[in-house]
Amino acid sequence: LFRSTFINNTAESGGAISVPSSKSLIVSNCEFIDNNATKGGAVYSTAGGDFYKCNFDNNTATYGGAIYHDDSSGSLKFSYSNFRKNEALYGGAIYSAGEIQVSNCLFKNNKANNK
């Protein structure tokens, strides 16, 4: 995906995008704004993938306000991306049961409500 915007989408898993385990995802210069899901307000992934220069703003979920990653074999990589004002019960910005790599990213005002 390249230069795409996802605004105000809703789903059970991945408000904007749901990635099956047999696929890998490459996302560059995308915006994810005001999306909602039970798992992964913006993105639900059971596979590996790369996110480069993406913005995740005001997404909400029960698990992973912006991202839910459930994979033990593939990793998600985030570079030069921004996570702002995402909210979830568990994992304000990211909830991961697998490997993630983060470099040169901004996390600002994300909130996990589990006390």
DRENPA-3360 file (N, C-alpha, C; in nm, 2 decimals, always signed):
BEGIN
1 = LFRSTFIN = +0.08/-0.12/+0.00/+0.00/+0.00/+0.00/+0.09/+0.12/+0.00 ~ +0.05/+0.22/-0.08/+0.13/+0.34/-0.09/+0.04/+0.47/-0.10 ~ +0.07/+0.56/-0.02/+0.00/+0.69/-0.01/-0.15/+0.67/-0.01 ~ -0.19/+0.60/+0.09/-0.34/+0.57/+0.10/-0.38/+0.63/+0.24 ~ -0.51/+0.66/+0.25/-0.57/+0.72/+0.37/-0.69/+0.64/+0.41 ~ -0.69/+0.60/+0.54/-0.80/+0.52/+0.59/-0.86/+0.59/+0.70 ~ -0.99/+0.64/+0.69/-1.05/+0.72/+0.79/-1.19/+0.67/+0.83 ~ -1.21/+0.65/+0.96/-1.34/+0.62/+1.02/-1.40/+0.48/+0.97;
9 = NTAESGGA = -1.31/+0.38/+0.97/-1.35/+0.25/+0.93/-1.37/+0.17/+1.06 ~ -1.46/+0.06/+1.05/-1.49/-0.02/+1.17/-1.49/-0.17/+1.12 ~ -1.44/-0.25/+1.21/-1.44/-0.40/+1.18/-1.42/-0.47/+1.31 ~ -1.44/-0.60/+1.31/-1.41/-0.69/+1.42/-1.26/-0.70/+1.45 ~ -1.19/-0.72/+1.34/-1.04/-0.73/+1.34/-0.98/-0.64/+1.24 ~ -0.91/-0.54/+1.28/-0.85/-0.45/+1.18/-0.95/-0.35/+1.13 ~ -0.96/-0.23/+1.19/-1.06/-0.14/+1.15/-1.04/-0.10/+1.00 ~ -0.91/-0.08/+0.96/-0.88/-0.05/+0.82/-0.83/-0.16/+0.74;
17 = ISVPSSKS = -0.74/-0.24/+0.80/-0.67/-0.35/+0.73/-0.66/-0.48/+0.82 ~ -0.69/-0.59/+0.76/-0.67/-0.72/+0.82/-0.58/-0.81/+0.73 ~ -0.47/-0.85/+0.79/-0.37/-0.93/+0.71/-0.37/-1.07/+0.75 ~ -0.41/-1.17/+0.66/-0.40/-1.31/+0.69/-0.26/-1.36/+0.71 ~ -0.25/-1.47/+0.77/-0.12/-1.53/+0.80/-0.04/-1.57/+0.68 ~ -0.10/-1.59/+0.57/-0.03/-1.64/+0.45/+0.03/-1.52/+0.37 ~ +0.01/-1.40/+0.41/+0.05/-1.28/+0.34/+0.14/-1.19/+0.42 ~ +0.22/-1.11/+0.36/+0.30/-1.01/+0.42/+0.26/-0.88/+0.36;
25 = LIVSNCEF = +0.28/-0.77/+0.44/+0.23/-0.64/+0.40/+0.34/-0.54/+0.40 ~ +0.34/-0.46/+0.30/+0.43/-0.34/+0.29/+0.35/-0.22/+0.28 ~ +0.36/-0.13/+0.38/+0.28/-0.01/+0.38/+0.37/+0.11/+0.39 ~ +0.35/+0.21/+0.30/+0.44/+0.33/+0.30/+0.36/+0.46/+0.28 ~ +0.39/+0.56/+0.36/+0.33/+0.69/+0.35/+0.18/+0.68/+0.36 ~ +0.12/+0.61/+0.45/-0.02/+0.59/+0.47/-0.07/+0.66/+0.60 ~ -0.20/+0.70/+0.60/-0.26/+0.76/+0.71/-0.37/+0.67/+0.76 ~ -0.38/+0.65/+0.90/-0.48/+0.57/+0.96/-0.54/+0.65/+1.07;
33 = IDNNATKG = -0.67/+0.70/+1.04/-0.73/+0.80/+1.13/-0.87/+0.76/+1.17 ~ -0.89/+0.76/+1.31/-1.03/+0.74/+1.36/-1.09/+0.60/+1.32 ~ -1.01/+0.50/+1.31/-1.06/+0.36/+1.28/-1.09/+0.29/+1.42 ~ -1.17/+0.19/+1.41/-1.21/+0.12/+1.53/-1.23/-0.03/+1.51 ~ -1.18/-0.11/+1.60/-1.20/-0.26/+1.60/-1.19/-0.32/+1.73 ~ -1.23/-0.44/+1.75/-1.20/-0.51/+1.88/-1.05/-0.54/+1.89 ~ -0.99/-0.59/+1.78/-0.85/-0.61/+1.78/-0.78/-0.53/+1.66 ~ -0.70/-0.44/+1.70/-0.63/-0.35/+1.60/-0.72/-0.25/+1.55;
41 = GAVYSTAG = -0.72/-0.13/+1.61/-0.81/-0.02/+1.57/-0.79/+0.01/+1.42 ~ -0.66/+0.01/+1.38/-0.63/+0.04/+1.24/-0.59/-0.09/+1.16 ~ -0.50/-0.17/+1.22/-0.44/-0.29/+1.15/-0.44/-0.41/+1.24 ~ -0.49/-0.52/+1.19/-0.48/-0.65/+1.25/-0.40/-0.74/+1.16 ~ -0.29/-0.80/+1.22/-0.20/-0.88/+1.14/-0.16/-1.01/+1.21 ~ -0.17/-1.12/+1.13/-0.13/-1.25/+1.18/-0.01/-1.29/+1.09 ~ +0.06/-1.19/+1.03/+0.17/-1.21/+0.94/+0.28/-1.10/+0.97 ~ +0.39/-1.11/+0.90/+0.49/-1.01/+0.90/+0.45/-0.89/+0.81;
49 = GDFYKCNF = +0.53/-0.78/+0.83/+0.50/-0.67/+0.75/+0.59/-0.55/+0.78 ~ +0.60/-0.45/+0.69/+0.68/-0.33/+0.71/+0.59/-0.21/+0.70 ~ +0.61/-0.12/+0.79/+0.53/+0.01/+0.79/+0.64/+0.12/+0.79 ~ +0.64/+0.21/+0.69/+0.73/+0.31/+0.67/+0.66/+0.45/+0.65 ~ +0.70/+0.55/+0.73/+0.64/+0.68/+0.72/+0.49/+0.68/+0.73 ~ +0.43/+0.61/+0.82/+0.29/+0.60/+0.84/+0.24/+0.68/+0.96 ~ +0.12/+0.73/+0.96/+0.07/+0.80/+1.07/-0.06/+0.72/+1.12 ~ -0.06/+0.70/+1.25/-0.17/+0.63/+1.32/-0.23/+0.73/+1.42;
57 = DNNTATYG = -0.34/+0.79/+1.40/-0.40/+0.89/+1.49/-0.54/+0.86/+1.53 ~ -0.57/+0.86/+1.66/-0.71/+0.85/+1.71/-0.78/+0.72/+1.68 ~ -0.70/+0.61/+1.67/-0.76/+0.48/+1.65/-0.80/+0.42/+1.78 ~ -0.90/+0.34/+1.79/-0.94/+0.28/+1.91/-0.97/+0.13/+1.90 ~ -0.95/+0.05/+2.00/-0.98/-0.09/+2.00/-0.98/-0.14/+2.15 ~ -1.02/-0.27/+2.16/-1.00/-0.33/+2.29/-0.86/-0.37/+2.31 ~ -0.80/-0.43/+2.21/-0.66/-0.48/+2.20/-0.59/-0.40/+2.09 ~ -0.49/-0.32/+2.13/-0.41/-0.25/+2.03/-0.48/-0.14/+1.96;
65 = GAIYHDDS = -0.47/-0.02/+2.02/-0.54/+0.10/+1.97/-0.52/+0.12/+1.82 ~ -0.39/+0.11/+1.78/-0.36/+0.12/+1.64/-0.33/-0.02/+1.57 ~ -0.25/-0.10/+1.64/-0.20/-0.23/+1.58/-0.22/-0.34/+1.67 ~ -0.27/-0.45/+1.62/-0.28/-0.58/+1.69/-0.20/-0.68/+1.60 ~ -0.10/-0.74/+1.66/-0.01/-0.83/+1.59/-0.01/-0.97/+1.67 ~ -0.05/-1.07/+1.60/-0.06/-1.20/+1.66/+0.01/-1.30/+1.57 ~ +0.14/-1.31/+1.58/+0.22/-1.40/+1.50/+0.35/-1.43/+1.57 ~ +0.38/-1.56/+1.58/+0.51/-1.60/+1.64/+0.62/-1.62/+1.53;
73 = SGSLKFSY = +0.58/-1.62/+1.40/+0.68/-1.65/+1.30/+0.72/-1.53/+1.22 ~ +0.64/-1.43/+1.21/+0.68/-1.31/+1.13/+0.68/-1.19/+1.22 ~ +0.76/-1.09/+1.18/+0.77/-0.97/+1.27/+0.72/-0.85/+1.19 ~ +0.67/-0.76/+1.27/+0.62/-0.63/+1.21/+0.73/-0.53/+1.24 ~ +0.76/-0.45/+1.13/+0.87/-0.34/+1.15/+0.80/-0.21/+1.12 ~ +0.84/-0.11/+1.21/+0.79/+0.02/+1.20/+0.91/+0.12/+1.19 ~ +0.91/+0.20/+1.09/+1.02/+0.30/+1.07/+0.96/+0.44/+1.04 ~ +1.01/+0.54/+1.11/+0.97/+0.68/+1.08/+0.82/+0.69/+1.08;
81 = SNFRKNEA = +0.75/+0.63/+1.17/+0.60/+0.64/+1.18/+0.56/+0.71/+1.31 ~ +0.44/+0.76/+1.31/+0.39/+0.83/+1.42/+0.26/+0.76/+1.48 ~ +0.26/+0.75/+1.61/+0.14/+0.69/+1.68/+0.10/+0.80/+1.78 ~ -0.02/+0.86/+1.75/-0.07/+0.97/+1.83/-0.21/+0.95/+1.87 ~ -0.24/+0.96/+2.00/-0.38/+0.96/+2.06/-0.46/+0.83/+2.02 ~ -0.39/+0.72/+2.02/-0.46/+0.59/+2.00/-0.50/+0.54/+2.14 ~ -0.60/+0.46/+2.15/-0.65/+0.42/+2.28/-0.71/+0.28/+2.27 ~ -0.68/+0.20/+2.38/-0.73/+0.07/+2.39/-0.73/+0.03/+2.53;
89 = LYGGAIYS = -0.80/-0.08/+2.56/-0.80/-0.14/+2.70/-0.66/-0.20/+2.73 ~ -0.61/-0.27/+2.63/-0.47/-0.33/+2.64/-0.39/-0.28/+2.52 ~ -0.28/-0.22/+2.54/-0.19/-0.17/+2.43/-0.24/-0.05/+2.37 ~ -0.21/+0.07/+2.42/-0.26/+0.20/+2.37/-0.23/+0.21/+2.22 ~ -0.11/+0.19/+2.18/-0.07/+0.20/+2.04/-0.06/+0.07/+1.98 ~ +0.02/-0.03/+2.04/+0.04/-0.16/+1.98/+0.02/-0.27/+2.09 ~ -0.05/-0.37/+2.04/-0.06/-0.49/+2.12/+0.00/-0.60/+2.04 ~ +0.11/-0.67/+2.09/+0.17/-0.77/+2.01/+0.20/-0.90/+2.09;
97 = AGEIQVSN = +0.17/-1.01/+2.02/+0.20/-1.14/+2.08/+0.31/-1.20/+2.00 ~ +0.37/-1.12/+1.91/+0.48/-1.16/+1.82/+0.59/-1.06/+1.83 ~ +0.69/-1.07/+1.74/+0.80/-0.98/+1.74/+0.77/-0.85/+1.66 ~ +0.81/-0.74/+1.72/+0.80/-0.61/+1.65/+0.94/-0.54/+1.66 ~ +0.97/-0.46/+1.56/+1.09/-0.38/+1.55/+1.04/-0.24/+1.53 ~ +1.09/-0.15/+1.61/+1.06/-0.01/+1.60/+1.18/+0.08/+1.59 ~ +1.19/+0.17/+1.49/+1.30/+0.26/+1.48/+1.25/+0.39/+1.43 ~ +1.30/+0.50/+1.49/+1.27/+0.64/+1.46/+1.12/+0.67/+1.45;
105 = CLFKNNKA = +1.05/+0.62/+1.55/+0.90/+0.64/+1.55/+0.87/+0.73/+1.67 ~ +0.76/+0.80/+1.66/+0.71/+0.89/+1.76/+0.58/+0.82/+1.82 ~ +0.58/+0.81/+1.96/+0.46/+0.76/+2.03/+0.42/+0.88/+2.12 ~ +0.30/+0.93/+2.10/+0.26/+1.05/+2.18/+0.11/+1.04/+2.22 ~ +0.09/+1.05/+2.35/-0.05/+1.06/+2.40/-0.14/+0.93/+2.37 ~ -0.07/+0.82/+2.36/-0.15/+0.69/+2.34/-0.19/+0.65/+2.48 ~ -0.30/+0.57/+2.49/-0.35/+0.54/+2.62/-0.40/+0.40/+2.63 ~ -0.36/+0.32/+2.73/-0.41/+0.19/+2.76/-0.49/+0.20/+2.89;
113 = NNK = -0.62/+0.16/+2.89/-0.71/+0.19/+3.00/-0.71/+0.08/+3.11 ~ -0.64/-0.03/+3.08/-0.64/-0.14/+3.18/-0.57/-0.10/+3.31 ~ -0.63/-0.11/+3.42/-0.57/-0.06/+3.54/-0.51/-0.18/+3.61;
% end
